[in-house]
């Protein structure tokens, strides 16, 4: 075991180890539709993308009791390499998970945006999804997100416009995007989550070149993965780097978890309850 070189690093290590030991189990039925709860609303929006040079589409979930006269924080929730803006909706049912959490008063009211993270004119998940051009489009989405989509959302919905009220999270390829874009733009995002982040995830040294700045600016950094996932090394190496450099974060490894929606729904359930509210972890 490496020698602990400072008290702060020791405290962070103890905290993270404690966090790993915490129970992150989800209750039975957390993702099952309930008829006795209020439901949020799902819309399809179209925005002009100067990045791609075309009109693009995204899905927007507004919470139960949504009011145009009230301001809301925004979570940008990203899909994987084989999906599009409908992947979460069709397979992860975030609207159900969130509706149930609202009914139990466990999350802060928020707008959730499900974009297409493949920023190119033909952004469908068809043909060879590993084609070089299509893979590059996931990196290009950073510019589309920052210069086109976020301004559209904040100009057309009653959304806060500061970093403390923006979160980004995603699964697999979208998990890598979330870590890359969120940690690479700490002036834009204060809450960042990666669920089973894929090989597109930048190296820890690139993600967090300035640990002191990350500690100061991040409200929450969440990393989770299943222990049976062949891609766990990307989450593990990021966790190891963060621990070694004293950057507080939550790292959750799901026993028996694979690279699938059972893990990603768990990630959304846990992450959504911890954002846009006071959080002692990053102090």
N, C-alpha and C positions, 0 to 999 in steps of 0.2 A: 504494500500500500504506500502511496506517495506521502511524504511528510507534509503535514499541515503547516504552512508558512506564516499564517496570520490568524488572529482571533476571529476576524470577520469571515475569513474563508471557512474556519471551523464551524462558526455559527450557521453559515449558509448551508454547509454540508449536513449538519445535524437537522436543520429545518427541512431540507429536501428529502433526507432519509425518512424523516417523520411523515412528510407528505406522501411518500411512496407507500408507507405503511398504513395510511389512512384507508378507510373503507370507501371505495369509489363505486360500489355496487349500485346498479339502477333498480328501482322498484319494479315489480311485476306490473305490466300494463302501462308503463311509461310512454310507450309508442302506439298504444291502442286508442282509436277514436272514441271519445266519450260524448254522449248526447246530452249530458247534464251540465256541460260547461259552455261558456261563451267561446265563439270562434273568431279567429282573425280573418282577414280578407286577403285574397291572392289576386294580383293584377299582373298583366303583361305590359311592359313599357317598351318604347322604342326611342332610341337616342341617336343623334348624329355623331358619328365617330370621325374626327379629323385624323386620328391615327390610322384607321383602316381605309377611310375614304368612302364609307357607306353607312347606311343606317343599321344599327345593331339592336339586339333584343335582350331583355333581362326580365326576370320574375321578381316581383316585390311583394313581400308579406308585411301587412300592417297589423298591429295587435288588436285584440278585442278591446272595444271602447275607444278605438282610435279617434282622435279629434284634430281637425285641421288647425284649430286654434292653439294647439299645444306643441311644444318642441320635443323631438325625439332623437336619441342617439341612433347610430346605424351600424349594423353588423353586415359586412360583406362576406358571404359564404360561398366558397369556391369548390368546383367539382374536380373530378379526376381526368386522366388522359383519354379515357374512353367515353367520357360523358359530355354533356353540354349544360345549358341553363336549366334543363328539366331533370338532370340526374338526381339531385337531392330530392326534388319534389316527388319523383316516381319511385325512388328506392329507399330514401331515408325518411320521408314524410316529416320534414321539420315543422310543418304547420301543426301537426298532431302533437309532437313533443312539446312545442312551445305553448300551444293552447292548454295542455294539461298542466304545465308549469305555472302559467298565469292563473289558472283556477286554484292552485295551491299557494299563490302569492310568493313564489320562489324566485322570480326574475323581474328585472326592471323592464318597463315597457320600452320596446325598441322596434325600429324598422329593420327588416332583414332583406338584403338584396342578393339574389341568386343570378349572377351574370354568366355569360359565356366567356370562359377564360382562354379561348382559342382566338386570338385577335387577328383574323384574316377574313377576306371577303367570303370565301366558302368555309364557314366555321362549323359545319356539321361534323359529327363524329362518324364519318363514313370512310370507306376505303382503308388505306393503310394509315392507321392512327399514329404510327411511329415514324411516318414520313418526316424527313428533316425539316421541311417547310412548316408542317403542322406543329412539330415540337417547338420550333423557333417562335411560332405564334403565341405560345404560352408565355414566353419571355416578353414578347412585344406587348402583351396585355398590361404590363405594368404602366406603360405610357397611356394606353387607352383608359385604364382605371383612373389614373390620377388627373389626366387632362380632359377626359370626356365624360366618363360615367359619374364620378363623384360630383363634379359641378352640375350635371343634369339632375341627379338625385337631390342635391341641396338647393337647386333652383326650382324644383317642382314638388317637393314634399317638405313638410314642416320639420326639417332636420337641423340639428346643431351643426355648426361648421368648424368646430375646433377639434384638435387631435384627441382631447380627453373624451370626446363623444363618438369616436370612430374605432371600430374593431374589425379585424380581418382574421378569418380562419378558413381551413379547407381540408379536404381529404386527398391523400396520395399526391398526385401532381399538384392539386390545389393546396395541399399542405406545404409542399415546397415553395409554391408561389407565395403563400401567406407569410412564411418565414422570410423569404427573400424580399418581398415588397414591404412587409410590415417592419422588419428590423432594419431594412435599408432606407426606410422613410419614417424615422421616429418623430419627425416634425408633423407627420400626417396621421399616425396611428399610435395609440397608447396601449391597446389590448391586442395581443397576437396569439394565435393558436395553430398548431400543426398536428393533424391527425394522420398517423402512418405516412409521414412525409417521404416523397419519392426521390430518386437519384437526381432530379433537377435541383434539389436543395443545395445551396452554396455551402462551401466548407465553413466550419464554425468561425475560423479566423476572418472570413469575408463577411459572415453574418453579423458578428459582433467584434469589429476591429477596435472599438473603444468601450470596454466593459463599464467604465465609470459613467459614461454617458447613458448606456443602456440601463444601469441601475437607477439613474436619476430620472429617466424619462418614461420607462415602462411602468404601466399600472399592473399588467399581468402578462406573463409569458407562459403559455401552456403547451406541453409536448406530450403526446400519447401514442401508443402503438401496441399491437398484440404481440405476445412473446413468441407466437408461432409464425410471425410475419417475416418473410425473407428480407424485407427492407428495413428491419428494425435497427440495423447498424447506423443508418443515417440519423435516426432519432437518438440513438445511444451516444454517438460521437458528439452530437450537439449538446446533449445533457452533460456529458463528461467535461466538455470545454467550459460550459456555463458554471459548473460546480467548481472547477479548478480556478476560475477567475472571479468567483464570488458573486455571480449574477443570480439573484433569486428567481426561481421559476418553479412550476409544478410539472413533474414528470410522472406519468401514469402508464405503467405496463399492465395490460390486461392478460391475466393467466388464460391460456388456451386461445387467445385472440388471433385471428388470421387477418388477411388483407381484405376486409369486407365491411358491409354496412353495420354489422353487429358492433364492431369496434367504433365506427365513425358516428353512429347514433349515440353511443355512449359518450364519445368526445363532445358532441354538440350538447347533450344533456348536462354534462359537467361544466363545460366552458360557458354556456349561456347563463348559468346561475351565478357566475363569478364576475361577470363584466358589468360595467356601468354602475358600480356600487363601491363603497369603501372597501379597501383591500389591504390588509396588513402585510401580505406576503412580500411586496416589493419595497418595503421600508427598510 
